[in-house]
Amino acid sequence: MIHSENFRIPETIYRFEGFLKRYLDGVAEQWLKVAPASNPAMLEMFRDRDRKPLRNLVPWAGEFAGKYLTSAVQVLRLTADPALRLHLGSFVRDLTSLQDADGYLGPWPREHRLTGWAPNTGKEGGGTWDAWGHYHVMLGLLLWHEDTGDARALRAARRIGDLLCRKFLGKKERRLVDTGSTEMNLAPVHSLCLLYERTKEQRYLDLALQVVKEFSAMGPENKPLAGNYLNEALAGKEFFQTPKPRWESLHPILGLAELYRMTGDERYRQAFEHIWWSIVKLDRHNNGGFSSGEQAQGNPYHPGAIETCCTVAWIATSVEMLRLSGHSVVADELELSTLNSIVGMHSHTGRWVTYDTPMSGVRKASAHHIVFQAREGSPELNCCSVNGPRGFGLISDWAILGCEGGLVLNWYGPSTFTVPLPSGVSVTLRQDTDYPRSGRVRVHISPDRPAEFLLKLRIPYWSARTRIRVNGQTVPETVSGSYVGLERRWKRGDTIDLALDMSLHFWSGEQECQDSVSIYRGPILLTYDRRFNDFDPGQIPVCDATGLAGRLKAWRGAIPPILLLEIQAADGKTLRLCDFGSAGEGGSPYQSWLPVRRAPLTPFSRNNPLRSGRMGQH
C-alpha cells in the first residue's frame, strides 16, 4: 500500500474563534440538530419504500441521509459538540435499523432496487441514482465508524458492500454501468476502496477495479456509457472534454486516488492529478467555486450556476490532491474555495445554504431556488441543504496534517489545534491573529514536553514577500507557493511570527468577463455589495490598479462582513468592497468582476493558478 505525502491525524482537537466559530456554531445548531426534526422524510422514505401509494421522489432522494451524516460527522470533528454527537448516535441507530435483510438501504420499492429505474420518479417513472445514494450512505457510515468505533455503522456499510458485490461483481449480463446515470451510479468505486482499506476484504477491491474498467464501457452506436476518466486523462484530455463532465463525476474519480494507494499503480495517480489541474485551469471560478451549470465547461468565466454540491465535491477532491501531492498550492486552493465560496453559500445563522453562489448576482436559499425538490414533510430538504455544511467540515481534513517527521500547518486564523505525535508527545498550536483581515499570524508552540519534530508552514503563492521569525530570529529563506520546514527541538513558549503580503493582486478577466477584473487581498476576493455603498451596480466607479490600496473599515450595521475595505476610485469616489463570503448576505446584489484599468494580465501557471498579479511584477 502506498502512503500519502500528508495524512489526517484523527485525534486532533480543534478550537476555532472569530468568524469561523460563528459559522460552525450556526451550522451545528441549525442544520445539524434542527434539520432532521423538520425533515422526517429523510429517513421515512426508507421506512415506507414498499408502502402504497409510493412516495413521489427525486432520482437522488437516497443521498440525503448519507450527505447529511457525512456533513454532520465532519462538522462534529471541528466543534466536539456533545449534543450533536448524541444526536448523531441516535440518527445512525435509526438509519441502520432501516436496512433490509439483503443489505439494501435506499428508498426504492423492492423490485426496482439498484436497477436504475423506478415507477415513482415523476408521474410515469424514470431513472434512479440508487447506487449513488448507497455511496453517500456508505461514506457517512464509514466516517462515523472511524471517529466513534461504532460497530453498527461498519456492519451496515459492509452489508451494502456485500450487496453490491453479490449483484454486480463478475456479472457480465448486469454491470453497475448498465444502471445508467453513470456519473452518479459509479461513485461506489470510492466507498468500496474505503471499505477495503478498513476491512481488507478482497471482494470490495475487486469490484472497485471492475468499476474502473466500466469507466470506458461503450453502449449502442459505440457511444460511451461512462466518463472514461482514466484513459481520457492519461491521453491528456481536459476534464470538460471527457464524455461525462458533470460535477458528480468527481466522486467516482476520487476512487482513482484511493486505488493508487491500494495498488501503487501510477496510472491512477497520474490521471487523478491531471483531472485536478484541468479543473483548476479551466473551471475553477474567481470565488473558488466549481461548475458552470453543474458541469465543467472549460471556461472559468462562464456565468452558469455554481452549485453548492459541485464546490463541496471539488473541495473533497482537492483534499485528496493535497494528500497525494503534498503541494502547498493545493492548500492555497482549498483556502480560496473555503473562505470565499463556502462562506458565501451559507447564511451567517447556519439556517440555509444556497444552490448557486454566482460570481456576481444575488444569494438565494436553496429551499426557494430549487424548490422543485420539496416534498410532503420536507419543504427545505434538498441536495444542497444536507451537503453544504460539509464544506466547513472538510477543514478537518486539511487544516493541520501529519507528514513524515512532523506536522503541516495549512490553516491560518484564530484557532487552537492539539495534535498527538507518533512519539506520544501532544503538541498544541495556538494562533493569535485576525487573519484574513491582516497577514500577521503568531503561532504559539506548546508541546507537553520538549520534543524534536518538523513543522511545515504554508507560504501562499499570492504572498510575494513573506517574513518568518522563530523566537524573534528571522528565517532567511521563504519561497512563495511552498512550505517552509522548521525542524528543531520545540518547547513550551516557542513562537513563530508570520507576516504575509496582503497587498492587492488582480485577475484580469477574459471571455464573458472581458474588461473586468477581480481584486484580491490575500486569499479574499473583494466584492462590491450595494449594502455598503451609496451607488447601484451599474454605477460602480472605475479603479486604477496602479498604486491601488485600501483601508480596513469597521461596519456598525447589521450582519457585519468578515472584511470591509475602503478604496478610492480613479474619479475620487469612495468604493467599499467586502469579502466575497459576506457579499449579498442581506439580499442585496453584489459584483466580483469590477471595472479596473491598467491591471496586469497574468497567464495561468501551476505556480500561480489564480492568474493574479501585482503592478510591477513580471
C-alpha positions in Angstrom: 0.0 0.0 0.0 1.3 3.5 -0.9 1.1 6.1 1.8 0.2 9.7 1.0 2.5 12.6 1.4 0.2 14.0 4.1 -2.4 12.4 6.3 -5.1 13.4 8.7 -4.4 12.9 12.4 -7.8 11.6 13.8 -7.2 12.5 17.4 -6.7 16.2 16.7 -8.7 18.6 18.8 -9.9 21.8 17.1 -11.0 25.1 18.6 -11.8 28.0 16.3 -12.5 31.6 17.1 -13.7 34.6 15.1 -15.9 34.4 12.1 -15.4 30.6 11.5 -16.7 29.8 15.0 -19.8 31.8 14.3 -20.5 29.8 11.1 -19.7 26.5 12.7 -21.9 27.2 15.8 -24.7 28.2 13.4 -24.4 25.1 11.3 -24.2 22.8 14.3 -27.2 24.4 16.0 -29.5 24.8 13.0 -28.8 22.3 10.2 -27.2 19.5 12.0 -29.6 19.4 15.0 -32.8 21.0 13.9 -33.0 19.9 10.3 -33.7 16.2 10.9 -36.6 17.1 13.2 -38.1 19.2 10.5 -37.3 16.8 7.7 -38.6 13.4 8.8 -38.8 12.2 5.2 -35.0 11.9 5.2 -35.5 8.5 7.0 -39.2 7.9 6.4 -38.6 7.4 2.7 -36.5 4.3 3.7 -39.1 3.1 6.2 -42.1 3.1 3.8 -40.3 2.4 0.5 -42.7 -0.5 -0.2 -45.9 1.0 1.1 -48.7 2.1 -1.2 -49.1 4.7 -2.6 -45.4 5.0 -3.3 -43.8 8.3 -2.5 -43.0 10.6 -5.4 -39.2 11.0 -5.1 -36.5 12.8 -7.0 -34.0 10.3 -8.5 -31.3 11.2 -6.0 -33.5 11.0 -2.9 -31.5 8.2 -1.4 -28.5 10.5 -1.0 -30.0 12.9 1.6 -29.3 10.8 4.7 -25.8 9.9 3.7 -24.8 13.5 2.7 -26.4 14.7 6.0 -24.4 12.2 8.1 -21.1 12.9 6.3 -21.6 16.7 6.8 -22.5 16.2 10.4 -19.6 13.9 11.3 -17.1 16.3 9.8 -18.6 19.3 11.5 -18.6 17.4 14.7 -14.8 16.9 14.4 -14.4 20.7 14.4 -16.9 21.5 17.2 -16.9 18.5 19.5 -20.5 19.5 20.2 -21.7 16.9 22.8 -25.4 17.4 21.8 -24.6 16.9 18.2 -22.6 13.7 19.0 -25.6 12.4 21.0 -28.0 13.2 18.2 -25.8 11.5 15.5 -25.6 8.3 17.6 -29.4 8.2 17.5 -29.5 9.1 13.8 -27.2 6.2 13.0 -29.2 3.8 15.0 -32.4 4.8 13.2 -30.7 4.8 9.8 -29.2 1.3 10.2 -32.4 -0.1 11.6 -34.0 0.6 8.2 -31.5 -1.6 6.3 -33.2 -4.6 4.7 -32.0 -8.2 5.2 -30.2 -8.2 1.9 -28.2 -5.0 2.8 -30.3 -2.6 0.8 -30.5 0.9 2.4 -32.3 3.0 -0.2 -35.8 4.5 -0.8 -37.0 2.5 -3.9 -39.5 -0.4 -4.0 -38.2 -4.0 -3.8 -38.5 -5.0 -7.4 -36.6 -1.9 -8.6 -33.7 -1.8 -6.2 -30.4 -1.0 -7.9 -31.9 -1.3 -11.3 -31.6 2.3 -12.3 -35.3 2.8 -12.8 -38.4 3.1 -10.5 -42.1 3.9 -11.1 -42.2 6.7 -8.5 -39.8 9.2 -10.1 -42.3 11.6 -11.6 -45.7 10.7 -13.0 -44.5 7.9 -15.3 -41.4 6.7 -13.6 -37.8 7.3 -14.6 -34.1 6.8 -13.8 -32.8 6.5 -10.3 -29.4 7.2 -8.7 -29.7 4.3 -6.4 -26.1 3.2 -6.3 -25.2 6.9 -5.8 -27.4 7.1 -2.7 -25.8 4.0 -1.3 -22.4 5.5 -1.9 -23.2 8.5 0.2 -24.7 6.4 3.0 -21.6 4.2 3.0 -19.4 7.3 3.2 -21.2 8.7 6.1 -21.3 5.4 8.0 -17.6 4.8 7.4 -16.7 8.3 8.7 -18.9 7.8 11.8 -17.2 4.5 12.5 -13.8 6.0 12.0 -14.5 8.6 14.6 -16.5 6.6 17.1 -15.7 2.9 16.6 -19.5 2.2 16.3 -19.6 -1.4 15.1 -23.2 -1.0 13.9 -22.1 1.6 11.3 -19.3 -0.5 9.9 -21.5 -3.6 9.8 -24.2 -1.6 7.8 -21.5 -0.3 5.4 -20.2 -3.9 4.9 -23.7 -5.2 4.2 -24.1 -2.5 1.4 -20.7 -3.5 0.0 -21.7 -7.2 0.1 -25.0 -6.4 -1.7 -23.1 -4.6 -4.4 -20.7 -7.5 -4.8 -23.5 -10.1 -5.0 -25.4 -8.1 -7.6 -22.5 -6.8 -9.8 -19.1 -8.5 -9.1 -18.2 -10.6 -12.1 -21.8 -10.4 -13.6 -21.3 -9.7 -17.3 -25.1 -9.7 -18.0 -25.8 -6.9 -15.5 -23.0 -4.5 -14.7 -23.1 -1.4 -12.4 -22.5 0.8 -15.5 -25.7 -0.6 -17.0 -27.9 1.0 -14.3 -27.5 4.4 -16.1 -26.7 7.8 -14.7 -23.2 6.7 -14.6 -21.6 9.9 -13.3 -23.5 9.1 -10.2 -24.1 5.4 -10.0 -20.4 4.5 -10.5 -19.5 6.5 -7.3 -19.3 3.4 -5.1 -15.9 2.8 -6.5 -14.7 5.3 -4.0 -16.6 3.9 -0.9 -15.6 0.4 -1.9 -12.0 1.4 -1.7 -12.5 2.9 1.7 -14.3 -0.2 2.9 -11.5 -2.4 1.6 -9.0 -0.2 3.5 -11.0 -0.7 6.6 -11.7 -4.5 6.3 -9.1 -5.9 3.8 -11.9 -7.9 2.2 -10.6 -8.6 -1.3 -14.0 -8.6 -3.0 -14.5 -4.9 -2.3 -11.3 -4.1 -4.0 -12.1 -6.5 -6.9 -15.4 -4.7 -7.5 -13.7 -1.3 -7.4 -11.2 -2.4 -10.0 -14.1 -3.8 -12.1 -15.9 -0.5 -12.0 -12.8 1.3 -13.2 -12.9 -1.0 -16.3 -16.5 0.0 -16.7 -15.5 3.7 -16.8 -14.6 3.0 -20.5 -17.7 0.9 -21.4 -19.3 1.6 -24.7 -23.0 1.3 -25.4 -25.2 1.2 -28.5 -23.9 3.0 -31.6 -20.5 2.9 -30.0 -21.4 5.8 -27.6 -19.7 5.9 -24.1 -21.8 4.8 -21.2 -19.5 6.4 -18.7 -16.8 9.1 -18.4 -13.7 7.0 -19.4 -11.9 9.1 -16.7 -8.8 7.0 -16.5 -8.0 6.7 -20.2 -9.1 10.2 -21.2 -6.9 11.8 -18.5 -3.9 9.6 -19.4 -4.4 10.7 -23.1 -4.2 14.4 -22.0 -7.8 15.3 -22.5 -9.1 18.2 -20.4 -11.9 17.2 -18.0 -14.5 19.3 -19.8 -13.7 17.4 -23.0 -14.5 14.0 -21.4 -17.8 12.2 -22.1 -19.2 12.9 -18.6 -18.0 16.3 -17.4 -20.8 16.8 -14.8 -19.7 17.5 -11.3 -20.9 14.2 -9.9 -18.1 12.5 -11.8 -15.7 13.8 -9.2 -16.9 11.2 -6.8 -16.0 8.1 -8.9 -12.8 10.0 -9.8 -12.0 10.0 -6.1 -11.7 6.3 -6.4 -8.7 6.7 -8.6 -6.8 8.4 -5.8 -7.7 5.6 -3.4 -6.8 2.9 -5.9 -3.4 4.4 -6.3 -2.9 4.0 -2.5 -4.3 0.4 -2.7 -2.3 -0.8 -5.7 0.6 1.6 -6.3 -0.4 1.8 -10.0 1.0 5.2 -11.1 -1.7 5.5 -13.8 -4.3 6.1 -11.2 -2.3 8.9 -9.6 -1.4 10.5 -13.0 -5.0 10.5 -14.2 -6.3 11.9 -10.9 -3.7 14.7 -10.8 -4.3 15.6 -14.5 -8.0 16.0 -13.8 -7.4 18.2 -10.8 -5.1 20.5 -12.7 -7.5 20.6 -15.6 -10.3 21.9 -13.4 -8.1 24.5 -11.7 -7.1 25.8 -15.0 -10.4 25.8 -16.9 -13.3 25.5 -14.5 -12.5 26.9 -11.0 -14.0 30.3 -10.8 -12.7 33.5 -9.2 -14.5 32.7 -6.0 -13.0 29.2 -5.7 -16.3 27.6 -6.7 -16.5 24.8 -9.3 -19.0 24.1 -12.1 -20.9 26.2 -14.6 -24.5 24.9 -15.0 -23.5 21.8 -12.9 -20.6 20.7 -15.1 -17.2 21.6 -16.4 -17.3 24.0 -19.4 -13.7 24.7 -20.0 -14.3 28.4 -19.1 -13.8 29.9 -15.6 -15.7 33.0 -16.8 -18.8 31.1 -17.7 -21.9 32.6 -15.9 -23.7 29.3 -15.4 -24.8 28.2 -11.9 -22.0 27.4 -9.4 -23.8 24.7 -7.5 -23.1 24.2 -3.8 -22.8 20.4 -4.2 -20.3 20.9 -7.0 -18.0 23.1 -4.9 -18.2 20.7 -2.0 -17.2 17.8 -4.3 -14.4 20.0 -5.6 -13.0 20.6 -2.1 -13.2 16.9 -1.3 -11.2 16.2 -4.5 -8.7 18.9 -3.6 -8.2 17.3 -0.1 -7.2 14.1 -1.9 -4.9 16.0 -4.2 -3.2 17.6 -1.2 -2.8 14.2 0.5 -1.3 12.7 -2.7 0.9 15.6 -3.8 1.9 17.4 -0.6 1.9 20.5 -2.8 1.2 23.8 -0.9 -0.6 25.3 -3.9 -3.3 22.8 -3.4 -3.8 24.0 0.2 -3.9 27.6 -1.2 -6.8 26.4 -3.5 -8.6 24.9 -0.5 -8.3 28.1 1.4 -9.6 30.1 -1.6 -12.6 27.9 -2.0 -13.4 27.8 1.7 -13.0 31.5 2.6 -14.9 32.7 -0.4 -17.3 30.1 -1.9 -18.1 28.0 1.2 -18.6 31.0 3.4 -20.6 32.6 0.6 -23.0 29.7 0.2 -24.0 29.9 3.9 -26.3 32.1 5.9 -24.4 33.5 8.8 -27.1 31.9 11.0 -26.5 28.5 9.6 -30.2 28.2 8.7 -29.7 27.8 5.0 -27.3 27.4 2.1 -27.6 28.4 -1.5 -27.9 26.2 -4.5 -26.0 28.7 -6.7 -23.3 31.1 -5.4 -22.6 33.2 -8.5 -19.6 35.3 -9.1 -22.0 38.3 -9.4 -25.7 38.4 -8.7 -27.7 37.7 -5.6 -27.8 34.9 -3.0 -30.9 32.7 -2.7 -31.6 30.0 -0.2 -31.7 26.6 -1.8 -35.1 25.9 -0.4 -36.6 28.5 -2.7 -34.2 28.3 -5.6 -34.6 24.6 -6.2 -38.0 24.3 -4.6 -38.9 21.5 -7.1 -37.1 19.1 -4.7 -39.5 19.9 -1.8 -41.8 17.1 -0.9 -44.5 16.4 1.8 -42.9 16.6 5.2 -39.7 18.1 3.9 -40.1 21.5 2.4 -36.5 22.5 3.0 -34.8 19.2 2.2 -32.7 19.1 -1.0 -29.3 18.0 -2.2 -27.5 21.3 -1.2 -29.1 21.8 2.2 -27.7 18.5 3.5 -24.3 18.8 1.7 -23.4 22.5 2.2 -22.1 22.2 5.8 -19.6 19.6 4.6 -17.7 22.5 3.0 -16.8 23.7 6.5 -16.4 20.1 7.9 -13.8 19.3 5.3 -11.5 21.8 7.1 -10.8 18.9 9.4 -9.2 17.1 6.5 -6.6 19.8 5.6 -6.2 22.4 8.3 -3.3 20.6 10.0 -1.9 17.4 8.7 0.8 14.9 9.6 3.8 14.3 7.4 7.0 12.3 7.8 8.7 13.6 10.8 6.1 16.1 12.0 3.2 18.4 11.2 2.0 20.6 8.3 0.1 23.8 9.2 -2.2 24.8 6.4 -5.0 26.8 8.2 -4.3 30.4 9.3 -6.8 32.1 11.5 -7.7 32.4 15.2 -7.6 28.8 16.4 -6.1 26.2 18.7 -5.1 22.7 17.5 -4.0 20.0 19.9 -2.3 17.2 17.9 -0.7 13.9 19.1 2.6 12.9 17.5 3.6 9.3 16.9 6.2 9.7 19.7 3.4 10.2 22.2 4.1 13.9 22.6 1.0 16.1 22.4 1.5 19.5 20.7 -0.8 22.5 21.0 -0.6 25.2 18.3 -2.4 28.4 19.2 -2.7 31.2 16.6 -3.0 34.8 17.7 -4.3 36.6 14.6 -7.2 38.3 12.9 -6.2 36.7 9.5 -7.5 37.0 6.9 -8.2 40.7 7.8 -4.4 41.1 8.3 -1.4 39.0 7.3 0.2 38.8 10.7 0.0 35.4 12.4 1.7 34.5 15.7 1.8 30.8 16.4 2.5 29.6 20.0 4.0 26.1 20.1 3.3 24.2 23.3 4.4 20.5 23.4 3.5 18.8 26.7 7.3 18.1 26.9 10.3 19.3 24.8 10.4 17.4 21.6 12.1 17.4 18.2 9.9 17.5 15.2 9.3 19.1 11.9 6.7 21.9 11.5 6.0 22.9 7.9 4.3 26.3 7.3 2.3 27.1 4.2 3.6 30.1 2.2 0.8 31.0 -0.2 1.7 31.6 -3.8 -0.1 35.0 -3.7 2.2 36.3 -0.9 5.0 37.9 -2.9 7.0 38.8 0.2 6.8 36.7 3.4 8.7 37.1 6.6 9.1 34.5 9.3 10.7 34.7 12.7 11.1 31.9 15.2 11.6 33.2 18.8 12.5 36.6 17.3 15.1 35.2 14.9 14.5 35.7 11.2 14.2 32.6 9.0 16.3 33.6 5.9 14.6 31.9 3.0 10.9 31.8 2.1 9.6 30.8 -1.3 6.0 31.7 -2.3 3.9 28.7 -3.2 5.9 26.2 -1.0 6.3 25.1 2.6 8.9 26.3 5.0 10.2 23.5 7.1 11.2 24.3 10.7 12.9 21.3 12.3 14.1 21.9 15.8 13.6 20.9 19.4 10.4 22.7 20.4 9.5 23.6 23.9 6.6 25.3 25.6 6.7 29.1 25.0 8.3 28.9 21.5 6.7 31.3 19.0 6.6 31.7 15.2 5.7 35.1 13.7 4.5 35.0 10.1 3.9 38.2 8.0 2.2 37.6 4.7 1.9 40.1 1.9 -1.7 41.4 1.9 -1.2 44.0 -0.9 -3.8 43.9 -3.6 -3.4 41.5 -6.6 -5.5 41.3 -9.7 -7.0 38.7 -12.0 -7.8 40.3 -15.4 -10.9 38.7 -16.9 -11.4 37.3 -20.4 -14.3 36.0 -22.5 -17.6 36.8 -20.6 -15.6 38.8 -18.1 -13.6 40.7 -20.6 -12.7 44.3 -19.5 -13.4 43.3 -15.8 -11.0 42.5 -13.0 -11.2 40.5 -9.8 -9.3 42.2 -6.9 -7.9 40.1 -4.1 -6.5 40.9 -0.8 -4.6 37.8 0.3 -7.0 34.9 -0.2 -10.1 37.1 -0.1 -12.0 38.0 -3.3 -13.0 41.7 -2.8 -16.6 42.3 -3.9 -18.9 45.2 -4.4 -22.2 44.9 -2.3 -24.8 47.5 -2.7 -25.5 47.4 1.1 -22.1 49.0 1.8 -22.2 51.7 -1.0 -24.3 54.7 -2.0 -24.4 53.8 -5.7 -26.0 50.9 -7.6 -24.2 48.1 -9.5 -24.4 49.9 -12.8 -22.7 53.0 -11.3 -19.6 51.3 -9.8 -16.7 53.7 -10.5 -13.6 52.6 -12.3 -10.5 52.0 -10.3 -6.8 52.2 -11.4 -4.7 49.3 -10.4 -1.6 51.4 -10.3 -0.9 52.1 -6.7 -4.3 50.9 -5.6 -4.6 50.2 -1.9 -7.2 50.5 0.8 -8.1 51.0 4.4 -9.9 48.4 6.6 -13.1 49.8 7.9 -15.4 48.7 10.7 -19.1 48.1 10.0 -21.5 49.0 12.8 -24.7 47.9 11.0 -26.4 44.6 10.9 -24.6 41.4 9.7 -21.0 42.7 9.7 -18.8 41.4 6.9 -15.6 39.5 7.7 -13.6 42.2 5.9 -14.6 45.7 4.6 -12.1 47.7 2.6 -12.4 51.3 1.5 -10.6 52.3 -1.6 -10.5 55.4 -3.8 -11.7 55.1 -7.4 -10.0 56.9 -10.2 -12.6 59.7 -10.1 -12.0 60.2 -6.4 -15.2 58.4 -5.3 -15.1 56.1 -2.3 -15.8 52.5 -3.1 -16.3 49.9 -0.3 -15.5 46.3 -1.0 -16.3 43.4 1.3 -15.1 39.8 1.3 -17.0 37.6 -1.2 -18.3 35.3 1.6 -20.2 38.2 3.1 -21.5 39.7 -0.1 -25.2 39.5 -0.7 -25.9 38.3 2.8 -28.6 40.9 3.3 -30.3 40.1 0.0 -28.6 43.0 -2.0 -27.0 42.5 -5.4 -23.2 42.1 -5.5 -20.4 42.0 -8.1 -17.0 40.4 -8.0 -15.8 41.3 -11.5 -15.1 45.0 -11.4 -14.1 47.9 -13.7 -10.4 48.3 -13.1 -8.0 49.8 -15.6 -4.3 49.0 -16.1 -4.5 45.7 -14.2 -1.8 43.2 -15.2 -2.7 40.3 -17.5 -1.1 37.3 -15.9 -1.3 33.9 -17.6 -2.3 30.7 -15.8 0.6 28.6 -14.4 0.9 25.9 -11.9 2.8 28.3 -9.7 0.0 30.9 -10.0 -3.3 29.2 -10.8 -5.3 32.3 -9.8 -3.7 34.2 -12.7 -3.3 37.2 -10.3 -0.5 39.7 -10.5 0.6 43.0 -8.9 1.7 46.1 -10.6 5.4 45.9 -11.5 5.6 42.1 -11.4 6.9 40.2 -14.4 
